Amino acid sequence: MEYNGEGIEALVAVIEEMKRDSIIFLDKKVKSLLKLLAYYDEFKRVLTIVSRHFNYFEEKRKALITVNGRDFFRAPGGDKELVAFIFNLFLEFDERTEDIITFSCKYYPCMSQQESVHKFVCEVMDPFKMALANLVVNGIEEENFAEDGRTIAFASNGIYEQTEDIILTMVNEISSAALSEADRDDLLLMLEGLANALDSRDILMIRAIWCGLKKELERKSLCKVQIGQIEEQMKLYLVIK
């Protein structure tokens, strides 16, 4: 079936709104963009593939440079690298490890914050839009295989760091819960397996371990808050819908 372009049209609309709207709405626009990327299957597939083996933090170190006292942002070249980088940058904006206004003003200085953000969107988000549309329309190959022959789908870089504190809280709650020693050991082993899967970013492995662990935690009425927090991060990183 021929692609109808609905997702790309929605992406264009969000980016154009970012150009027009006041910066007071930027946080909402960042969330809208990430929700849109997580909603359309064609975007999820591309983002999953380009994120494989992409070391965001290493690429960020290369992209943010200072020359003669002036800060420059040089996004990676190539459609795959650009899409992976900007997607991860927006995850940082959403998680507040980076601030989009501060970032724009630092690397795209203008007379006002509004103008700096507008310049950032024009010079970074327009190329991101074109690169993502190109990968969706023209296709992107899947190349990675596990030892068992299955194709590996990788979550975006950073999911382990964003869930590490949540898992530590779960460990503490399970360790202090009124459980038999066998049940406690089983849950902690499953939690260790989840942590390892998150570190590997193997989406199938993460889903498989989380499915069993979640059922056991719910059956024992444990970690209710953390279950929601983990799933929120998994949705953000396109591991689950």
Secondary structure, DSSP 4 states (H G I P E B T S, - for coil): -----HHHHHHHHHHHHHHHS-GGGHHHHHHHHHHHHHH-HHHHHHHHHHTTT--HHHHHHHHEEEETTEEEE-PPSSHHHHHHHHHHHHHHHHHTSS-HHHHHHHHS--SSHHHHHHHHIIIIIHHHHHHHHHHHHH------B-TTSPBP-BPPTTHHHHHHHHHHHHHHHHHHSS--HHHHHHHHHHHHHHHHHHHHTBHHHHHHHHHHHHHHHHHTT--HHHHHHHHHHHHHTTS--
